Amino acid sequence: MQAQAPTIDAASQPLVSVIIPTFNRAWCLFEAIDSVLAQTYPNYELIIIDDGSTDDTQKRLATRDGFAVISQQNQGVSAARNRGIRASKGELIAFLDSDDLWLPDKLAVQIKFFTQNPGAMICQTQEIWIRNGKRINPKNRHRKASGYFFERSLELCLVSPSAVMVKRELFDKLGHFDEHLPACEDYDLWLRIGANLPIYLVDEPLIVKRGGHADQLSSNPGLDKFRIQSIQKLLEGGELSLEQQTAAINVLQKKCQIFAAGCGKRGKREEMRYYRDLSRKYNPN
Protein backbone atom coordinates (compact mmCIF):
# COMPACT_ATOMS: atom_id res chain seq x y z
CA MET A 1 0.00 0.00 0.00
CA GLN A 2 1.31 3.43 -0.92
CA ALA A 3 0.64 6.73 0.78
CA GLN A 4 1.85 10.28 0.32
CA ALA A 5 2.58 12.67 3.13
CA PRO A 6 -0.52 14.77 3.88
CA THR A 7 -0.90 18.36 4.98
CA ILE A 8 -0.85 18.26 8.77
CA ASP A 9 -3.52 19.73 11.02
CA ALA A 10 -1.82 19.25 14.39
CA ALA A 11 -4.92 19.84 16.50
CA SER A 12 -6.78 16.89 14.98
CA GLN A 13 -3.93 14.39 14.80
CA PRO A 14 -3.28 11.53 17.26
CA LEU A 15 -0.26 11.56 19.54
CA VAL A 16 2.55 9.26 18.44
CA SER A 17 5.00 8.07 21.07
CA VAL A 18 8.45 7.60 19.55
CA ILE A 19 10.75 5.32 21.55
CA ILE A 20 14.51 5.11 21.00
CA PRO A 21 16.37 2.52 23.12
CA THR A 22 20.11 3.05 23.30
CA PHE A 23 23.20 1.53 24.87
CA ASN A 24 26.65 3.07 24.31
CA ARG A 25 25.58 4.53 21.00
CA ALA A 26 26.56 8.18 21.47
CA TRP A 27 28.39 7.94 18.14
CA CYS A 28 25.09 7.63 16.22
CA LEU A 29 22.23 8.33 18.65
CA PHE A 30 22.02 12.04 17.97
CA GLU A 31 21.59 11.57 14.24
CA ALA A 32 18.61 9.33 15.05
CA ILE A 33 17.22 11.95 17.44
CA ASP A 34 17.61 14.71 14.86
CA SER A 35 15.75 12.62 12.27
CA VAL A 36 12.79 12.48 14.67
CA LEU A 37 12.93 16.17 15.50
CA ALA A 38 12.87 16.89 11.75
CA GLN A 39 9.56 15.06 11.20
CA THR A 40 6.86 16.95 9.31
CA TYR A 41 4.26 15.38 11.59
CA PRO A 42 4.17 17.59 14.70
CA ASN A 43 2.14 15.67 17.29
CA TYR A 44 4.63 13.26 18.82
CA GLU A 45 6.55 12.72 22.01
CA LEU A 46 10.10 11.40 21.89
CA ILE A 47 11.31 9.13 24.68
CA ILE A 48 14.95 8.05 24.92
CA ILE A 49 15.60 4.96 27.04
CA ASP A 50 19.25 4.88 28.07
CA ASP A 51 19.89 1.23 28.93
CA GLY A 52 22.85 1.78 31.24
CA SER A 53 25.27 3.45 28.83
CA THR A 54 28.84 3.90 30.05
CA ASP A 55 30.00 6.21 27.24
CA ASP A 56 29.17 9.93 27.13
CA THR A 57 25.52 9.38 26.14
CA GLN A 58 24.12 10.90 29.34
CA LYS A 59 26.42 13.91 29.22
CA ARG A 60 25.46 14.69 25.65
CA LEU A 61 21.74 14.11 26.23
CA ALA A 62 21.87 16.71 29.01
CA THR A 63 22.87 19.36 26.47
CA ARG A 64 19.79 18.81 24.28
CA ASP A 65 16.04 19.23 24.63
CA GLY A 66 12.89 18.24 22.76
CA PHE A 67 12.62 14.78 24.32
CA ALA A 68 12.31 12.88 27.59
CA VAL A 69 15.12 10.67 28.90
CA ILE A 70 14.63 7.59 31.06
CA SER A 71 17.74 5.89 32.44
CA GLN A 72 17.90 2.34 33.71
CA GLN A 73 20.51 -0.29 34.54
CA ASN A 74 21.49 -2.35 31.53
CA GLN A 75 18.68 -4.86 30.93
CA GLY A 76 18.68 -5.28 27.18
CA VAL A 77 16.76 -3.78 24.28
CA SER A 78 13.48 -5.58 25.08
CA ALA A 79 13.33 -4.15 28.60
CA ALA A 80 14.25 -0.71 27.24
CA ARG A 81 11.49 -0.73 24.62
CA ASN A 82 8.97 -2.06 27.15
CA ARG A 83 9.96 0.68 29.61
CA GLY A 84 9.31 3.22 26.88
CA ILE A 85 5.91 1.74 26.07
CA ARG A 86 4.88 1.89 29.73
CA ALA A 87 6.01 5.52 30.01
CA SER A 88 4.39 6.62 26.76
CA LYS A 89 1.10 8.47 26.36
CA GLY A 90 0.35 8.12 22.66
CA GLU A 91 -2.32 5.95 21.11
CA LEU A 92 0.25 5.03 18.47
CA ILE A 93 3.78 3.76 19.15
CA ALA A 94 6.77 4.03 16.82
CA PHE A 95 10.24 2.65 17.50
CA LEU A 96 13.56 3.86 16.16
CA ASP A 97 16.80 1.96 16.71
CA SER A 98 19.60 4.31 17.67
CA ASP A 99 21.70 3.41 14.61
CA ASP A 100 18.86 4.05 12.13
CA LEU A 101 17.35 7.23 10.68
CA TRP A 102 13.92 8.37 9.56
CA LEU A 103 13.14 10.42 6.49
CA PRO A 104 11.12 13.57 7.33
CA ASP A 105 7.68 12.28 6.23
CA LYS A 106 7.88 8.90 7.97
CA LEU A 107 5.35 9.62 10.71
CA ALA A 108 3.06 11.70 8.49
CA VAL A 109 2.74 8.97 5.87
CA GLN A 110 1.96 6.29 8.45
CA ILE A 111 -0.61 8.49 10.18
CA LYS A 112 -2.31 8.94 6.83
CA PHE A 113 -2.30 5.15 6.36
CA PHE A 114 -4.05 4.60 9.70
CA THR A 115 -6.56 7.36 8.93
CA GLN A 116 -7.43 5.65 5.65
CA ASN A 117 -7.36 2.14 7.18
CA PRO A 118 -8.92 2.51 10.66
CA GLY A 119 -9.12 -1.26 11.20
CA ALA A 120 -5.36 -1.73 10.81
CA MET A 121 -3.35 -2.31 14.00
CA ILE A 122 0.22 -2.22 12.66
CA CYS A 123 2.05 -1.07 9.55
CA GLN A 124 5.64 -0.71 8.46
CA THR A 125 7.42 1.12 5.65
CA GLN A 126 10.05 0.13 3.16
CA GLU A 127 13.65 0.95 4.04
CA ILE A 128 16.95 2.00 2.54
CA TRP A 129 19.83 -0.27 3.51
CA ILE A 130 23.25 1.20 4.25
CA ARG A 131 26.06 -1.19 5.20
CA ASN A 132 29.51 0.10 6.10
CA GLY A 133 28.57 3.45 4.60
CA LYS A 134 27.44 2.08 1.22
CA ARG A 135 23.92 1.55 -0.06
CA ILE A 136 23.05 -2.08 -0.79
CA ASN A 137 19.99 -3.81 -2.19
CA PRO A 138 18.22 -6.33 0.06
CA LYS A 139 18.13 -9.90 -1.22
CA ASN A 140 14.85 -11.27 -2.51
CA ARG A 141 14.30 -13.31 0.66
CA HIS A 142 14.23 -10.05 2.65
CA ARG A 143 11.48 -8.63 0.42
CA LYS A 144 8.71 -7.17 2.58
CA ALA A 145 5.13 -8.33 2.20
CA SER A 146 1.82 -6.82 3.28
CA GLY A 147 -1.06 -8.52 5.08
CA TYR A 148 -0.81 -12.08 6.36
CA PHE A 149 2.68 -13.52 5.85
CA PHE A 150 3.23 -15.52 9.05
CA GLU A 151 4.49 -18.63 7.28
CA ARG A 152 7.09 -16.73 5.26
CA SER A 153 8.30 -14.76 8.28
CA LEU A 154 9.16 -17.93 10.20
CA GLU A 155 12.42 -18.28 8.29
CA LEU A 156 13.72 -14.81 9.15
CA CYS A 157 12.51 -11.47 10.46
CA LEU A 158 10.60 -9.51 7.80
CA VAL A 159 9.60 -6.57 9.99
CA SER A 160 11.95 -3.79 11.07
CA PRO A 161 11.40 -2.13 14.47
CA SER A 162 12.43 1.25 13.03
CA ALA A 163 9.82 0.94 10.28
CA VAL A 164 6.72 0.02 12.31
CA MET A 165 3.92 2.04 13.82
CA VAL A 166 1.63 0.16 16.19
CA LYS A 167 -1.61 0.95 17.97
CA ARG A 168 -0.77 0.67 21.66
CA GLU A 169 -3.83 -1.51 22.36
CA LEU A 170 -2.10 -4.26 20.42
CA PHE A 171 0.47 -4.67 23.19
CA ASP A 172 -2.34 -5.15 25.70
CA LYS A 173 -3.78 -7.93 23.55
CA LEU A 174 -0.65 -9.79 22.45
CA GLY A 175 2.03 -8.81 24.95
CA HIS A 176 5.26 -6.83 24.86
CA PHE A 177 8.82 -7.66 23.84
CA ASP A 178 10.10 -10.83 25.56
CA GLU A 179 12.72 -9.65 28.03
CA HIS A 180 14.17 -13.15 28.35
CA LEU A 181 15.45 -13.03 24.78
CA PRO A 182 18.84 -11.30 24.39
CA ALA A 183 18.32 -11.14 20.60
CA CYS A 184 15.57 -11.80 18.04
CA GLU A 185 13.11 -10.17 20.43
CA ASP A 186 11.54 -8.32 17.50
CA TYR A 187 11.21 -11.53 15.46
CA ASP A 188 9.40 -13.03 18.45
CA LEU A 189 6.91 -10.16 18.74
CA TRP A 190 6.21 -9.87 15.01
CA LEU A 191 5.53 -13.63 14.85
CA ARG A 192 3.00 -13.34 17.67
CA ILE A 193 1.33 -10.44 15.92
CA GLY A 194 1.53 -11.98 12.45
CA ALA A 195 -0.08 -15.20 13.63
CA ASN A 196 -3.17 -13.20 14.58
CA LEU A 197 -3.31 -10.05 12.46
CA PRO A 198 -2.20 -8.61 9.13
CA ILE A 199 0.95 -6.49 9.16
CA TYR A 200 0.54 -3.89 6.45
CA LEU A 201 3.23 -2.37 4.28
CA VAL A 202 3.43 1.27 3.22
CA ASP A 203 5.39 0.69 0.04
CA GLU A 204 7.67 3.69 0.34
CA PRO A 205 11.23 3.77 1.77
CA LEU A 206 11.01 6.06 4.78
CA ILE A 207 13.80 4.78 7.01
CA VAL A 208 17.54 4.43 6.58
CA LYS A 209 18.70 1.16 8.11
CA ARG A 210 22.41 1.28 8.87
CA GLY A 211 24.43 -1.88 9.48
CA GLY A 212 27.88 -3.36 9.53
CA HIS A 213 29.07 -1.96 12.87
CA ALA A 214 30.48 -4.27 15.53
CA ASP A 215 27.82 -3.70 18.22
CA GLN A 216 24.89 -4.59 15.98
CA LEU A 217 22.84 -7.31 17.70
CA SER A 218 21.72 -8.86 14.43
CA SER A 219 25.36 -9.52 13.51
CA ASN A 220 25.83 -11.97 16.39
CA PRO A 221 26.28 -15.64 15.44
CA GLY A 222 23.82 -18.28 16.60
CA LEU A 223 20.67 -16.18 16.36
CA ASP A 224 18.60 -19.18 15.29
CA LYS A 225 18.82 -20.38 18.89
CA PHE A 226 16.46 -17.56 19.87
CA ARG A 227 14.25 -17.97 16.81
CA ILE A 228 13.81 -21.61 17.81
CA GLN A 229 12.72 -20.51 21.29
CA SER A 230 10.16 -18.14 19.76
CA ILE A 231 8.68 -20.80 17.49
CA GLN A 232 8.56 -23.30 20.35
CA LYS A 233 6.64 -20.81 22.50
CA LEU A 234 4.08 -20.37 19.74
CA LEU A 235 3.64 -24.12 19.32
CA GLU A 236 3.23 -24.66 23.04
CA GLY A 237 0.75 -21.79 23.25
CA GLY A 238 -1.74 -23.83 21.24
CA GLU A 239 -3.22 -20.82 19.43
CA LEU A 240 -1.89 -21.44 15.92
CA SER A 241 -4.15 -22.65 13.14
CA LEU A 242 -3.42 -26.11 11.74
CA GLU A 243 -1.75 -24.54 8.71
CA GLN A 244 0.34 -22.21 10.87
CA GLN A 245 1.28 -25.06 13.20
CA THR A 246 2.45 -27.25 10.31
CA ALA A 247 4.57 -24.43 8.90
CA ALA A 248 6.02 -23.62 12.33
CA ILE A 249 6.97 -27.27 12.98
CA ASN A 250 8.66 -27.56 9.60
CA VAL A 251 10.76 -24.45 10.17
CA LEU A 252 11.56 -25.36 13.79
CA GLN A 253 12.79 -28.81 12.73
CA LYS A 254 14.93 -27.31 9.99
CA LYS A 255 16.46 -24.74 12.31
CA CYS A 256 17.04 -27.34 15.05
CA GLN A 257 18.84 -29.67 12.67
CA ILE A 258 21.10 -26.89 11.36
CA PHE A 259 21.81 -25.54 14.85
CA ALA A 260 22.49 -29.05 16.22
CA ALA A 261 24.98 -29.67 13.42
CA GLY A 262 26.74 -26.43 14.31
CA CYS A 263 26.89 -27.43 17.97
CA GLY A 264 28.42 -30.76 16.97
CA LYS A 265 31.15 -29.05 14.96
CA ARG A 266 31.99 -26.87 17.98
CA GLY A 267 32.12 -29.88 20.31
CA LYS A 268 28.97 -28.90 22.23
CA ARG A 269 27.61 -32.45 22.38
CA GLU A 270 24.97 -31.90 25.07
CA GLU A 271 23.53 -28.87 23.28
CA MET A 272 23.59 -30.81 20.02
CA ARG A 273 21.53 -33.62 21.57
CA TYR A 274 19.05 -31.12 23.02
CA TYR A 275 18.24 -29.60 19.64
CA ARG A 276 18.07 -32.98 17.94
CA ASP A 277 15.63 -34.16 20.60
CA LEU A 278 13.60 -30.95 20.25
CA SER A 279 13.30 -31.53 16.52
CA ARG A 280 12.06 -35.10 17.12
CA LYS A 281 9.56 -33.91 19.75
CA TYR A 282 7.29 -32.53 17.05
CA ASN A 283 7.81 -35.49 14.70
CA PRO A 284 8.24 -38.62 16.82
CA ASN A 285 8.05 -40.92 13.81
N, C-alpha and C positions, 0 to 999 in steps of 0.2 A: 504494500500500500504506500502511495506517495502522498506527501503533503507539502505545502509551501508555507513559509512563515507568514502569519497573519499580522494585521495591524493590532496592536495591543491596547486594550482598555483595562488599565490596571485595577480599577475599582471592581470590575466584574469577574476577575480571574481568580482561580483557586490558588491557594498557597502551596508552593512546592518546597519540600525540605530536601536540601542537597547535603549529602553526607560524604565527607572525604576522610577515610581512615589513613593514618600515616605512621610510619616507624622508621626513624633515621633516614628520612627522605628530604632533608632540607635542600639538597641539590636540585630537586625538581618540583617540590611541593608548591612553590610560589608561582610557578607557571600554571599549574593546575588551578590554583586559587584565582589567578588573574583571568583565566578563561571562563570561570563562573561569574566573576564580577563584570565581565564584558557581555553578558547575555542580554539580548534584546527583550527578553521576557522579564518584567520587573518584580513580580510578586513571588519572591523566594526568600528562604532563610538558608544561610550557609553554616554548617556545623562541622568543625574540624575535630576529629577524635585523635589525639596524640597518644599512641599506644606505647608509652614508656620510652620515647626517644632519648638517646644519650648524646646526640649531636647537638647542633645549635638551633634545632627546630623551635624550641620554646622561646629562646632569646629573639629570634627573628619574628615569630608570631606576635610577640609583645610590641613590635614596632608598627604593626598594621592594624587596620580596623575593617569593618564591613562583614564580620563573621563572629560566631561564637566558638570558643575553644573549650573542649573537655579533655582533661588529662587523666590517664589511668596507668596503672602498672601494666607492663607488657603481658597481654593475654591472647594476642593473635588477632588476625583481621576479622574473624567472625564475631568475636566479642566486641571489637571496636565498632563494626557496623551495627550490631544489635544495640549497643549503648547509644549510638546516634539515633536509631529508630525510636527508642524509648524516650529520648530527650526531644524529639521533633514534634512539631505542631501541625504540619501540613497534612492535607488529605491525600497528597501525592508525594511519593518518595523517589528521589533520584540519587544514584551513587556515582562517585567519580574516584577512580583509583589515583593515587598521588603521582603516578608517573604518566598519566594520560592527560589529554586536553579535550575541551569541547570547542566546537565552532560556535559562533555567536548566536545562531538561531536554534540551537539544539533544544532548549526548553520550549521555545515558542512553537516549534513544529510539533512536538509531542503533545503539548496542550491542545493544539488544534485537532490532532488525531483523536484525543479522548473526547473532545467536544463533539466531533462528528461520529464517534463510535462509543456512546455512553455505556454500552454493555461490556466493553473491554476492561480487563483488569490489569493488563501488563502489555507494554510494547517496548521494542528496542529499535535502534537505528542501525544503518550500515556504518562501517568504520573504515578509516584510512590506516593502513599498517605501516609503521616505521620501525625498522630494525637496525640497530647500530647506526642510526642517523640517515639511513637510506630507505626510500619507499619500496615496498615489496607487494606483490599480489598474492592474496591468500590462495591456497590450493583449493581444488574443487570440493574436497571433503569438508572444508571449513565454510562452504557456502551457506549463508543464512536462509532459513525458511520462514514462513509465516503461517500461523494457525496451529494445528495439531501436528507435531513432529517428534513425539516422545520416543518412538522406536529408533529414529535416526540419531537422536541426541544421546542415546545410551553409549555409543562408541566414544564420543568425545564431546566436550562442552561447546554448544553452539549459541550460547548467549553470553554477552559481555556485560559485566557489572556496570561499566562506565556508560553503556549504551541504553540501559533500561530506565523506564519510569513505571512505577508500580503504585496502585491504589493501596493505601496503608491497611485497609480492611483485609487485604489478602494475607497479610502476615498473621492476623488474628485467626484466620481460617486454616492456614496451612503451616504455620510455624515460621520461625526465624532461621537465621544461619546456624548450622550445627557447630557449637563451640568446641566439640570434641575432635573435630577434623582440623588438622594443621594445614591442610591444603585441599583443593577440590571442593571447598565449602560452597562455592557458587554452583558448580556442577550438581551438587547434592540438592540445593534449593530449587534450581531450575527443573530438575527431574521431578521433584515433588509437585511443582506447579504444572509442568507440562503433562503429567499423568492425569490431571484433572481439568485443565483449562487451556484454551489456545493462547499462544504467545505470539503477538502480532509484530510484523516488521514494517517500519517506516523505511521505504526503500531509498534512502538518501544518506550519504556518508556525513555524519555530523559529529563524529568523535575522531580524534587522532590517538591511536593505540600504539604506544612506544614500547619496544622490547629490546632484548639483547643484553641488558645490564645484569650484573652478577647477583643482585639481591631480588631478582624477579622470582616469585614463588612458583610460577608455572614452568620455570626452567629446571626445577629440581627433579632428579631421577626418581623412579619408583612411584609416580603419581597414581598408577592404576591400583595400587594398594588401597587408596582412599576411594577411588571410584567403585571398587569391589564392595567396600563397606556400604556405600550409598545404595547400590543396587540390592544388596542383601537386606538392608533395612526396608526397602520398598517391598520386597518379596515377603518378608516376615510380617509386614503391616497388613497384608491380606486385602488391600483395597484396589489392586490392579485388575483390569479386565483380563479375560482369558488370553486375548491377543497380546496385551501388554505384558502379561506374566510370561508367556512363551518367548517373546522377544527379549525380556530381561534375563531369563534363564540362559538363553543362548549366548548373550553377550557376557554374562557373568562367568559361564563355563570357559569361554574363549579367553577372557582376561585372566582367570585363575590358572589356566594351563600355561599361558605365556609367562605369568609372574612366577609360577612354581618352577618353570624351567630356568628362569633367571636366578632364583634362589639356589637351585642346584648348582649352577655354574659358580656361584659365589661361596659355595660350601655351607650354605644355611639349610641343612638337611631337615631340621624340625619345622622350619617355616615352609619349606617345600612340601612336606607331607601335609601340613595344615591346608594349604591352598589346593592340593590335589584332592584331599578329602572333602573340602567345601564344594569343589566342582562336582564330585560324585553325589553329594547330598541331594542335589536337585535332579539327578539322573541315576538312580541306584542301579539301573540295569546296564 
